[in-house]
Amino acid sequence: MNKEANGSVPVDRFVRSVPYKSVDFIWVCSHYDLHLNGICNDDGELREFKTDYDTGIVSVYSLTMRQKIKWKLNQWMFELCVGKHWTYPDRGNCVQFYYKWPQWFWKLVFRAYYSRT
């Protein structure tokens, strides 16, 4: 399978490049001044986006059904444990971080995560 110069994403998944302002974001999993990675709606299709931080150009990639399920599962888990502040267009009432679950829940998650080897 062909790969880009950086070796991260197969070239055959690339759909197109678009300006940052024209992306219809669905969920963002990486953000640093700009939305760097996540899923977006592109011509009615669920697709992955990656933003070049220096240029602000967004590359859009197609997803297989398995990848779509994985992305939506990651989104659901994030919304369950953290909140909807990186979900578009329904971000809920709050766009900043808050504790959605009580402290006992976070202790349970902490123990479960760090008990893995």
C-alpha positions in Angstrom: 0.0 0.0 0.0 1.4 3.4 -0.9 2.1 5.8 1.9 2.7 9.6 2.1 6.2 11.0 2.6 5.7 10.9 6.4 4.6 7.3 6.2 1.4 7.8 8.3 -1.6 7.7 6.0 -2.0 5.7 2.8 -2.3 7.9 -0.3 -5.3 5.9 -1.6 -7.4 7.2 1.3 -6.8 10.8 0.5 -9.9 12.6 -0.9 -9.0 16.3 -1.1 -7.5 19.3 0.6 -9.8 22.1 1.8 -9.5 25.4 3.7 -9.9 25.2 7.4 -13.0 27.5 7.5 -14.9 25.3 5.1 -14.7 22.0 7.1 -17.9 20.7 8.6 -16.5 19.2 11.9 -18.3 16.4 13.7 -15.9 15.5 16.4 -12.4 16.7 17.3 -9.9 14.4 19.0 -6.8 16.6 18.7 -6.6 20.4 19.2 -3.8 22.9 19.5 -4.9 26.4 18.5 -6.6 24.6 15.5 -8.6 21.4 15.2 -5.8 19.1 14.1 -7.5 15.7 13.8 -10.9 14.1 14.0 -13.9 13.3 11.9 -15.9 15.6 9.6 -18.9 15.6 7.2 -17.6 15.8 3.7 -20.3 15.6 0.9 -22.6 13.6 3.2 -19.8 11.1 4.1 -18.1 10.6 7.4 -14.4 11.2 6.8 -11.2 11.8 8.8 -9.5 15.1 8.7 -6.0 16.2 9.5 -4.9 19.8 9.6 -1.5 21.1 8.7 -0.7 23.4 11.7 1.6 25.7 9.7 -0.6 26.2 6.6 -4.1 25.7 8.0 -4.9 23.4 5.1 -7.1 20.4 6.0 -6.6 17.1 4.3 -9.7 14.9 4.2 -9.4 11.1 4.1 -12.0 8.4 3.4 -12.8 5.8 6.0 -13.7 2.1 5.8 -16.8 0.9 7.7 -14.5 -0.5 10.4 -12.7 2.8 10.8 -16.1 4.7 10.9 -17.2 2.4 13.7 -14.0 2.9 15.6 -14.2 6.7 15.3 -17.8 6.8 16.4 -17.0 4.5 19.4 -14.1 6.8 20.4 -16.5 9.8 20.1 -19.1 8.1 22.2 -16.6 7.1 24.9 -15.2 10.7 25.1 -18.7 12.1 25.4 -19.6 9.6 28.1 -16.5 10.2 30.2 -15.6 13.8 29.5 -18.4 15.7 27.8 -19.6 17.0 24.4 -17.3 20.1 24.2 -15.5 18.8 21.1 -18.7 17.5 19.4 -20.3 19.6 16.6 -22.9 20.9 16.1 -24.5 19.8 19.4 -21.9 20.8 22.0 -24.5 21.0 24.8 -24.7 23.9 27.2 -21.0 24.0 28.0 -18.1 24.4 25.7 -15.4 24.2 28.4 -14.3 21.2 30.5 -16.4 20.2 33.5 -16.7 17.0 35.6 -19.7 15.2 34.2 -19.5 12.3 36.6 -19.1 12.2 40.4 -15.7 11.7 42.0 -16.2 7.9 42.8 -16.6 7.3 39.0 -13.2 8.9 38.3 -11.6 6.8 41.0 -13.1 3.7 39.4 -11.9 4.7 35.9 -8.4 5.5 37.3 -8.1 2.2 39.0 -9.3 0.3 36.0 -7.0 2.1 33.6 -3.8 1.8 35.8 -4.5 -1.8 36.8 -3.8 -2.9 33.3 -0.3 -4.2 32.6 
